[in-house]
Structures are given as C-alpha cells and as structure tokens.
Amino acid sequence: MRRIKGVVAGAAGALMALGGLTACGSGGSSAVGGGASGGGNTVTLVSWGTNEQINLFKTTLSQFTQKTGIHVNIIQQPSNEYVQKVDAEVLSKTLPDVFWCQNSLEQELGSQGHLYNWSSYMSGKAKGASSTGLAASKFSAGSLDLYRGANGALYGVPNESNTYGVFYNADLFKKAHVPLPTAHWTWPQMIADAKALTGAVSAHKGPGMQTVWSLLESPNGVSFYSVDNGGKPLAEPSSLVGVKKVQVGPKFMQGAALLRNAIKHGWITGPTFTGNTTEAEFINGQVPMVFGGQWIASDFFNAKPKMHWGYAPLPAGTTAQYAPAESNGFCSPSNLKNPLATWKVISWMDAHGFNYAYRRDPIAPIAYLPGSSGYLAGVKAQGGAAGASVEATVRQEINDKDALGTMFLGSWATKAGNTTTGVWNPALAGNKPLAPYVSKWVKAVNSFITGS
Amino acid sequence: MSAVALGHGIRPARRRVPLAHRVPVTVSRISWYALCTLLAVTMLVPLLWMVSIALKSNDNILQLPPKFFPTSYVWSNFVNGPAQIHFPRLFVNTVIITVVSTAGAVTSSMLAGYALSRLEFKGRKVFFYLFTFAIFVPSIVTIIPIERLFFGMGLINTWIPLILPSFFGNPLFIFLARQFFISVPHSIDESAMMDGASSFRIFRSLMVPLTKPLWITMAILAFQMSWNDYLSPLIYLNSPGRYTLSLGMATFMGTLTSGTTPQYNYYMASNLLYMIPPLLLFFFAQRYFMMGLGSLGLTNK
C-alpha cells in the first residue's frame, strides 16, 4: 500500500513539474505577436474559420510561400468570444500581423488608433504595393468605404462579403400556381408570394416566409425599400460609417407599412422571430420562403433536400435594386513591423486564396471581385437548379453598382439596437402605432448620435 | 355516571395516522419509481441525443421530425471529428493544466481552512469574513485586473495564468474546509500535541486522512472548473499547440458573422470524448462526494 502511495505521489509530482516547465517554457508552436515582435519573413494570420477552412487556407498559403518565400503562420481562433480575445491581445500588445475582423470591431479599434492604415498600399503609393496587383477599383461597391475611418484612413481590407435574399421552395410555388421569383422581382411581389404561400404546407400552416436574419424587418432593411423606390436612405453615407443623423421619409414609411401589414396578417414572421428550426424546416419542405444570407446555402447543399429550391435577391423597387454592402475584413495592428510582407499575404488571400478555398468549401463571396470566382464556381458545382440559382443571385448582388450598408457602425450602435428592440419592433409587429413609434425611434437614435 | 363517561354524544379524539401508513405501499413505491424515472429520463435523454447526433451523417442531422436512430451509423465521426482539432494534443494539455490546478486549489484551500479553524492568530475572523465575502464577487469582475497583472509580467501565451491562481486558494473551498475542520473534535489535536506533533504534522497525518470526503469533493469541483474553463485559455493562450480542449471544441462552432451550421456530428463525437474524464472521476469518487457535501452541517458536540 505504501509502495502504491509512493508511486502515485511520484507520478503526481512529475506531472506538476512537467506542468510547471511547460507553463514557463516557450516550446510548442511559436508564439503569436508578429505585430509587436514578429517581422522578417514570417507573417502571423489569425482566422475564425472552421477547421476545414483553415486547412484549405494552409494549402493555398503554402503555394504563396513557395512563390514569395514569405512564411505564413496561420492560427485558428474560436469565434466564440472573439472580440474578448482581440481586446486581450490589444491590452497585451500581442495582436497578430493580420487577423479577421468584423466591420464593427474594425471601426472601434481604428478609432482608438490600434490599427494599421492601409491607404498608401491600397492606392499603390507605398513601395512594393503595386506589385501585388490588388486594385481598389475591383472591390464591390461600397465595400472599401465600410473599412474607412471617419478620418478617411483605411483600417481594414474587406474579404468575405455577405449577400441577402430569399430561399424558396420551388415545388411549393408550383403547387400553389405562383410564378417563381426572378432576378428583378419587386417588393410587392415578394409580399404577394408570401401571402399566397401562407398555409401552403398542410401539416404546418405557417407564414409563407420566415426570416432567419433580422435585416429585412429592421430600419436598415426598410431603408432598402425606400431607396429602391426613389426615396432617401435612412442615413448617409451609404456605408453607414460616420453617420450624423437618421431620417425617414414617405417612401420609408410606405415600406414600413408594407412589412407591418404582412406581419400582422401572418404572411411573414415578425421582428422577434428567432428561426431556430427554420433551416431544418426548409430542408424538409415545410417552409415555402426563407429570408437570409447566402451562407445558409451551404447548409442546404450539405443536407441534400429532396425538393427543388432556389435563391432570389433582395427585391427591386420602381427605380432601383440596391444590394447589401457588408463584409468582414483583414486588420493589422498599428505597430506592424512588416507591412509589405503582410500586404502581400492579404493580397494573395483576396486575389487567389479564397478562390482556392471557397471553390472547395463555398461559404461567402469576396469583396474583391476577382477573388469570388472560386466561390461562384463552387456554388454552381453543387449542382442542379439550386446551385445555378445561388450563383446567379450572389453574382448579381456583388456586381451591383448600387449598394447600401446593413448595420450602424458607431459607438452609439448598441444603444440604437436596444431602441430598435424596444421601440421599432413592437411598432412593426403591429402592437403599437407605426408613425409615432418610428418618430420616437428616430428621435432616440439621433440623440445617441449627437451624444456620442 | 356522566354522559361523557358513557360516551354518549361525544366522539373520541382521532389518533393521527402517519402518511406512510395511510398511503398503500404499492402506490408509494410506484410514485417513487415514476419520479425517479422522470428525473433519469430528463438527465439521460440529452446524453443519448448527443450519441445519436454523433453517429449521424451530414445529411441526416437536420431531419424533421428528428429521428433518434440514424439511417446509417457513421462510427468514423469519432475518429474524424477529434482529428480535426488535434484532440490528443489538446487532451494532454488539458490534463496537465487541470491536474496541476486541482492539486494547487485543494492543497492551498485545505491549508487555509485548517489555519482558520485551528490556529489562533490576530485577524483570524477578519480573514474568514474576507474569504466568505470573496465567494460573492463574480469572477468576471476580476478578469481585467488579473489580465493586466499577467500581461505586465510577460506571461502571455503560457500556462502560468491558468495554473497559478489556483495555488492562492479558492474562497468557496476555504469556507468548506474551515467548516469541515470545525466538526473534527479538538481532542484529536490535543492528544497529538501532547505527543509532540507540530501543527503541520497534525494537519498532514491526522486531518487530511480524517477529511477525505472534503478534499475529494474539492478535487471533483476543482477538476470540473478547470476542465471546462474557456475564457482564461482564450485570453492567455495564442499558440494552437498550447490550447486546451475547451478552445478546441469551440472551433467547431463556425464563423463569427454568419450563421453557418456547425458540423454537429463531429462536434458531438468530440464532446462525448471530452466529457469522459470528469464523468469517470465523478463515478469513482461519488461516494466521497456525497459524504463530503452531507457532512458539512455536522458540528462538534
């Protein structure tokens, strides 16, 4: 018994010593910190991508290394609490050379002076910049503006873009004798289709359209209706960076009323709808129309639904058909030691890397339009009318010259979001009078903007 | 004779029959088993559902209505899923951090609890109240100051921030230990002191064996807290080679601004393997865990 105790005690002591040595040591993978301490021919890149995406990025970046001699250390960071992690890296001055960032995170860090200004590289003026071939003119409409600070500095380089539209069950449309959505269908047609298809599934008897993403019924979503029909946008500039005030006009109120009426009659789901089971229901043929982003398509392709389905773009109005301007980006710390090498990595990823990766795992098109060919080919290769439909809609939206931002990007954005939940949503859901509550919402948001 | 004595018009007082005698044994037994079954089902169904998802193929996951049994059993998910996150390496990392942290937490808390209950020194009560107060301080509040401390010491990307704090005691464990030690008769200390034992000798040779349920309970709780810790490894670790399993599991959850569905089959398969060590620990030590929690209310009479 004593011998056993001795063995256990010895093993425990060895484990503690090992833990102590490993805790203190610098073994294992090399530490991140390229922005503060890296340099030379190694660039550290942090991504929140899935395991599959990271492996694809590694493959394409190894080709980049062979061409340029620049080694890229790619690190996967979980997306859960990503912002907390970046904040910790800012505090400890260990931001990597380049990392994925959301637009809101980029705006926040950029305004605090933590990010590198890529303006001279994007314009080709910095030494060696033009050799990479990344040209500002080839980015989708509005995407570069999303990543400019209020002072005009470019604090990020857009990468993955999002498009929005309506996934539809073609079999249910045919059964209900409703024509399929087209590339330039209109807002009234979308609402009419939702009405016609409400209760179309006998076992389900639900709304004709479910919204799994809140954009459509948000103030920013209604802004699309307004500009499509010759009215003013909710705020300017169109990128929603550096907004000074929000405003609503007659066309905006018309759009809000159209959606409110549809929600009240149960043709589309309301602004508080969470849609936790919507994807599964659509795959199983129980939901005629689903409003959401193109990334949902990958779930539908993986699930191989038995029905015929397609993807239609955001509807058109009487004068225009605006597309969403929304993308993630590459950001770098302000004390970046090797900007040229980092710029080469960013350029490679935007121009070639995503083409390789997203041809094999199509998630999102790229704001740099030549970098989207891989994604579009990948989506089309999923096969059938569905693949072609998603490809056509995404291609249409990313090439659209008219684009509008989809989310507020200021320090007041969180408060505006809370006010949307408390004031706007009940009005759009039909529980409160529309005009007075929209006016109340506008007043509240303008006070946040002024006070920020 | 009075009417009362003859029993006319007055009912005799009823004797209260205990509930156990009023309700037939069969009914009571059936009710008890029904309740236990309901609780067991509530606990076990999510676990069984995890196994079901882990064995499904990609196109089988989002079925509606959901089916419990997969159409085809994909056992390779238990290999391919963990392989995606380099499970063996992360497992070893997590075991090292957890075991060392657990040892640190239990040792420091036992020592502090013993000192608070057995040693006389100035400010003993104040310390006890401070520790008790610290139980109610949410850990999230202390994240930023502790972060700054470790970053200032240059300990970013090491395991030290994950392990070192445990060696400074856990307020809850110190409270539990102090309460437990109070229940041990002082006569034990006194007779050991008469034999020439020091306080540390008494602690090591007498108190530790006597309080086995206590420190096993602490070990189970400390193990679970460290095994499941996500935020600290996220903040302090930058190199994937040093990540823990909690970070590895989080990488299944898809990208940030899109709602891409995670690969649930791989995720559940890896999660089941992730759950095994704390489950095994609890199964082997549950007797002491129950004893540890149950003994807390005892006092030395």
Chai-1 contact restraints between the chains, C-beta under 6 A:
chainA,res_idxA,chainB,res_idxB,connection_type,confidence,min_distance_angstrom,max_distance_angstrom,comment,restraint_id
A,L15,B,V99,contact,1.0,0.0,6.0,A-B,restraint_1
A,M16,B,V100,contact,1.0,0.0,6.0,A-B,restraint_2
A,G19,B,I96,contact,1.0,0.0,6.0,A-B,restraint_3
A,G19,B,V100,contact,1.0,0.0,6.0,A-B,restraint_4
A,A23,B,T158,contact,1.0,0.0,6.0,A-B,restraint_5
A,A23,B,W159,contact,1.0,0.0,6.0,A-B,restraint_6
A,A23,B,I160,contact,1.0,0.0,6.0,A-B,restraint_7
A,A23,B,I163,contact,1.0,0.0,6.0,A-B,restraint_8
A,G28,B,S239,contact,1.0,0.0,6.0,A-B,restraint_9
A,G28,B,G241,contact,1.0,0.0,6.0,A-B,restraint_10
A,G28,B,R242,contact,1.0,0.0,6.0,A-B,restraint_11
A,S29,B,S239,contact,1.0,0.0,6.0,A-B,restraint_12
A,S29,B,P240,contact,1.0,0.0,6.0,A-B,restraint_13
A,S29,B,G241,contact,1.0,0.0,6.0,A-B,restraint_14
A,A31,B,N157,contact,1.0,0.0,6.0,A-B,restraint_15
A,A31,B,N238,contact,1.0,0.0,6.0,A-B,restraint_16
A,A31,B,S239,contact,1.0,0.0,6.0,A-B,restraint_17
A,V32,B,N238,contact,1.0,0.0,6.0,A-B,restraint_18
A,W48,B,T255,contact,1.0,0.0,6.0,A-B,restraint_19
A,W48,B,L256,contact,1.0,0.0,6.0,A-B,restraint_20
A,N51,B,Q84,contact,1.0,0.0,6.0,A-B,restraint_21
A,N51,B,T251,contact,1.0,0.0,6.0,A-B,restraint_22
A,I75,B,P240,contact,1.0,0.0,6.0,A-B,restraint_23
A,Q76,B,T251,contact,1.0,0.0,6.0,A-B,restraint_24
A,P78,B,L247,contact,1.0,0.0,6.0,A-B,restraint_25
A,P78,B,A250,contact,1.0,0.0,6.0,A-B,restraint_26
A,P78,B,T251,contact,1.0,0.0,6.0,A-B,restraint_27
A,S79,B,T255,contact,1.0,0.0,6.0,A-B,restraint_28
A,S79,B,L256,contact,1.0,0.0,6.0,A-B,restraint_29
A,N80,B,A250,contact,1.0,0.0,6.0,A-B,restraint_30
A,N80,B,M253,contact,1.0,0.0,6.0,A-B,restraint_31
A,E81,B,L234,contact,1.0,0.0,6.0,A-B,restraint_32
A,Y82,B,L256,contact,1.0,0.0,6.0,A-B,restraint_33
A,K85,B,L234,contact,1.0,0.0,6.0,A-B,restraint_34
A,A88,B,I235,contact,1.0,0.0,6.0,A-B,restraint_35
A,L91,B,F151,contact,1.0,0.0,6.0,A-B,restraint_36
A,S92,B,F151,contact,1.0,0.0,6.0,A-B,restraint_37
A,S92,B,I156,contact,1.0,0.0,6.0,A-B,restraint_38
A,T94,B,I156,contact,1.0,0.0,6.0,A-B,restraint_39
A,Q102,B,T257,contact,1.0,0.0,6.0,A-B,restraint_40
A,A280,B,L62,contact,1.0,0.0,6.0,A-B,restraint_41
A,A280,B,L64,contact,1.0,0.0,6.0,A-B,restraint_42
A,E281,B,L64,contact,1.0,0.0,6.0,A-B,restraint_43
A,I283,B,L62,contact,1.0,0.0,6.0,A-B,restraint_44
A,N284,B,L64,contact,1.0,0.0,6.0,A-B,restraint_45
A,W295,B,S258,contact,1.0,0.0,6.0,A-B,restraint_46
A,W295,B,T260,contact,1.0,0.0,6.0,A-B,restraint_47
A,D299,B,T261,contact,1.0,0.0,6.0,A-B,restraint_48
A,N302,B,N58,contact,1.0,0.0,6.0,A-B,restraint_49
A,A303,B,D59,contact,1.0,0.0,6.0,A-B,restraint_50
A,A303,B,L62,contact,1.0,0.0,6.0,A-B,restraint_51
A,K304,B,D59,contact,1.0,0.0,6.0,A-B,restraint_52
